[in-house]
């Protein structure tokens, strides 16, 4: 079984212990993703964030070194560090047909629809996929529902206190600016306007583009 690891954030430029046997492909499933989670070190991180008004973002995928889906999930969990296995989601095409098996019932319907359709379209290449299913923790961290405005306010607050928390603001800016070029979310657009410009990742991270495919903007 060939297993795809679906990624969209620091997994691409800081894979750590993730074991993959290819570089990153640019034609992953289109998912609704945003800088909507506050990490333990203060960064805003990209997570799945279903939002009917948001533009879906094209993700990336690479082939896992593992042929067993539970081993691939555990390897991704080890790389992520602070999340449990229940937050590492998976989908596999059943051997007896085109039916899909999911690792968890609580995977959002929108995510199932997008990843299921993508995996079915790729079944000659990959037969399963794993990804990090973390969601926003905004209410826990900020006491209110996530909004783009409040995410920008949070980053502005970090900048205002940069002298007292320089490491935090440096990490937050690095994460946002290093996000892969296909991830152009509302928060990223807003922060680019105040000087946090995109930091292009090196081409060596990616599989070669088809000759008829232009560069992303």
C-alpha positions as CSV (number, residue, x, y, z in Angstrom):
1,X,0.0,0.0,0.0
2,X,1.3,3.5,-0.9
3,X,0.4,6.0,1.7
4,X,0.3,9.8,1.2
5,X,1.2,12.2,4.0
6,X,-0.8,15.3,3.5
7,X,0.9,18.5,4.6
8,X,0.4,22.3,4.6
9,X,2.6,24.0,7.2
10,X,6.0,23.4,8.8
11,X,5.9,19.8,7.9
12,X,7.3,20.8,4.5
13,X,10.2,22.9,5.6
14,X,10.9,21.2,9.0
15,X,9.9,17.5,8.6
16,X,11.9,16.4,11.7
17,X,11.3,12.7,12.3
18,X,8.8,12.4,9.5
19,X,9.9,9.5,7.2
20,X,9.0,10.1,3.6
21,X,10.4,8.7,0.4
22,X,9.6,11.4,-2.1
23,X,9.7,15.2,-2.1
24,X,6.5,17.2,-1.7
25,X,3.9,17.1,-4.5
26,X,1.9,20.3,-5.1
27,X,-1.4,18.6,-6.1
28,X,-2.8,17.7,-2.7
29,X,-6.5,18.0,-1.8
30,X,-8.0,21.5,-1.5
31,X,-8.9,22.0,2.2
32,X,-10.1,25.0,4.3
33,X,-7.0,25.8,6.4
34,X,-6.2,28.9,8.4
35,X,-3.7,30.2,11.0
36,X,-6.3,29.4,13.7
37,X,-4.4,27.6,16.4
38,X,-2.1,29.1,19.1
39,X,0.7,26.7,19.8
40,X,2.4,26.1,23.1
41,X,5.2,28.5,22.1
42,X,2.9,31.2,21.0
43,X,2.9,30.8,17.2
44,X,-0.2,30.8,15.1
45,X,-0.2,27.5,13.3
46,X,-2.1,26.3,10.2
47,X,-4.9,23.9,11.0
48,X,-8.0,22.5,9.3
49,X,-10.6,25.2,9.8
50,X,-13.8,24.5,7.8
51,X,-15.4,27.8,7.0
52,X,-18.1,28.2,4.2
53,X,-16.9,31.7,3.4
54,X,-13.2,30.9,3.1
55,X,-11.2,29.9,0.0
56,X,-10.0,26.3,0.0
57,X,-6.2,26.0,0.0
58,X,-4.3,23.5,-2.2
59,X,-2.2,21.3,0.1
60,X,0.8,19.1,-0.5
61,X,1.6,15.4,-0.2
62,X,4.6,13.1,-0.1
63,X,4.8,9.3,0.0
64,X,5.4,7.8,3.5
65,X,8.2,5.3,3.9
66,X,5.7,3.0,5.6
67,X,3.3,0.6,3.9
68,X,1.2,0.1,7.0
69,X,-1.2,2.9,7.8
70,X,-0.9,2.6,11.6
71,X,2.9,2.9,11.3
72,X,2.5,5.9,9.1
73,X,0.1,7.5,11.6
74,X,2.4,6.9,14.5
75,X,5.4,8.3,12.6
76,X,3.4,11.5,11.9
77,X,2.3,11.7,15.6
78,X,6.0,11.4,16.7
79,X,6.9,14.3,14.4
80,X,4.0,16.5,15.6
81,X,5.1,15.8,19.2
82,X,2.3,17.3,21.3
83,X,-0.8,15.6,19.8
84,X,-2.2,12.2,20.4
85,X,-2.8,9.5,17.9
86,X,-6.5,10.3,17.8
87,X,-5.6,13.6,16.2
88,X,-3.7,11.9,13.4
89,X,-6.4,11.0,10.9
90,X,-6.3,8.6,8.1
91,X,-8.3,7.3,5.1
92,X,-7.7,4.2,3.1
93,X,-9.4,2.7,0.0
94,X,-10.7,-0.8,0.8
95,X,-9.0,-3.6,-1.1
96,X,-12.3,-5.1,-2.2
97,X,-13.5,-2.0,-4.0
98,X,-13.8,1.8,-3.9
99,X,-15.2,2.0,-0.3
100,X,-13.3,4.4,2.0
101,X,-12.3,3.5,5.6
102,X,-11.7,6.4,8.0
103,X,-9.7,6.4,11.2
104,X,-12.2,8.5,13.2
105,X,-15.9,9.3,13.1
106,X,-15.3,13.0,14.2
107,X,-13.5,14.0,11.0
108,X,-15.5,16.9,9.6
109,X,-17.8,16.1,6.7
110,X,-16.1,18.8,4.5
111,X,-12.7,17.2,5.1
112,X,-14.0,13.7,4.4
113,X,-15.6,14.9,1.2
114,X,-12.5,16.6,-0.1
115,X,-9.9,14.0,0.9
116,X,-12.1,11.1,-0.1
117,X,-12.6,12.5,-3.6
118,X,-8.9,13.3,-3.9
119,X,-7.8,9.9,-2.7
120,X,-10.2,8.2,-5.1
121,X,-8.7,10.3,-8.0
122,X,-5.2,9.2,-7.0
123,X,-5.9,5.5,-6.3
124,X,-3.5,4.3,-9.0
125,X,-0.7,6.2,-7.1
126,X,-1.7,6.1,-3.5
127,X,-4.2,4.0,-1.7
128,X,-4.3,5.7,1.7
129,X,-3.6,9.1,3.3
130,X,-2.7,10.4,6.8
131,X,-2.8,14.0,8.0
132,X,-2.9,16.0,11.2
133,X,-6.4,16.7,12.3
134,X,-5.8,19.4,14.9
135,X,-8.4,22.2,14.9
136,X,-8.6,25.7,16.3
137,X,-8.2,26.2,20.1
138,X,-9.2,29.9,19.9
139,X,-11.9,29.7,22.6
140,X,-9.6,27.9,24.9
141,X,-6.7,30.4,24.4
142,X,-8.6,33.7,23.7
143,X,-12.0,33.0,25.3
144,X,-13.9,33.7,22.0
145,X,-14.6,32.4,18.6
146,X,-11.8,32.6,16.0
147,X,-12.0,35.5,13.5
148,X,-9.4,36.8,11.1
149,X,-9.5,40.2,12.9
150,X,-8.7,38.6,16.2
151,X,-5.9,36.6,14.7
152,X,-4.3,39.8,13.4
153,X,-4.9,41.4,16.8
154,X,-3.1,38.5,18.5
155,X,-0.1,38.9,16.2
156,X,-0.1,42.7,16.6
157,X,-0.1,42.2,20.4
158,X,3.0,39.9,20.0
159,X,4.7,42.6,18.0
160,X,3.9,45.2,20.5
161,X,5.5,43.2,23.3
162,X,8.4,42.0,21.1
163,X,11.0,43.4,23.5
164,X,9.7,41.2,26.3
165,X,9.1,38.1,24.1
166,X,11.4,38.4,21.1
167,X,11.8,34.6,20.7
168,X,8.0,34.2,20.6
169,X,7.5,36.9,17.9
170,X,10.4,35.7,15.9
171,X,9.0,32.1,15.8
172,X,5.5,33.4,15.0
173,X,6.8,35.5,12.1
174,X,9.0,32.7,10.8
175,X,6.2,30.2,10.8
176,X,3.8,32.5,9.0
177,X,6.3,33.7,6.4
178,X,7.6,30.2,5.7
179,X,4.2,28.7,5.0
180,X,4.3,27.1,1.5
181,X,3.3,29.4,-1.3
182,X,0.0,27.6,-2.1
183,X,-1.3,28.5,1.4
184,X,-2.6,32.1,0.9
185,X,-5.1,32.5,3.7
186,X,-6.9,35.6,5.0
187,X,-4.6,35.9,8.0
188,X,-1.5,35.6,5.8
189,X,-2.9,38.3,3.4
190,X,-3.5,40.6,6.3
191,X,-0.1,40.2,7.8
192,X,1.6,40.6,4.5
193,X,0.1,44.0,4.3
194,X,2.0,45.0,7.5
195,X,5.4,43.7,6.3
196,X,5.3,39.9,7.0
197,X,6.1,39.0,3.4
198,X,6.2,35.4,2.1
199,X,9.5,33.7,2.4
200,X,9.7,31.3,-0.7
201,X,10.8,27.8,0.2
202,X,13.6,26.2,-1.9
203,X,12.5,24.2,-5.0
204,X,14.5,21.2,-3.7
205,X,11.6,20.5,-1.3
206,X,9.2,19.7,-4.2
207,X,8.8,17.1,-6.8
208,X,9.5,18.5,-10.3
209,X,6.5,20.3,-11.9
210,X,4.9,18.9,-15.0
211,X,6.2,20.8,-18.1
212,X,2.8,22.3,-18.7
213,X,2.4,23.6,-15.1
214,X,3.5,27.1,-14.3
215,X,4.8,28.4,-11.0
216,X,2.4,29.3,-8.2
217,X,2.0,32.9,-7.4
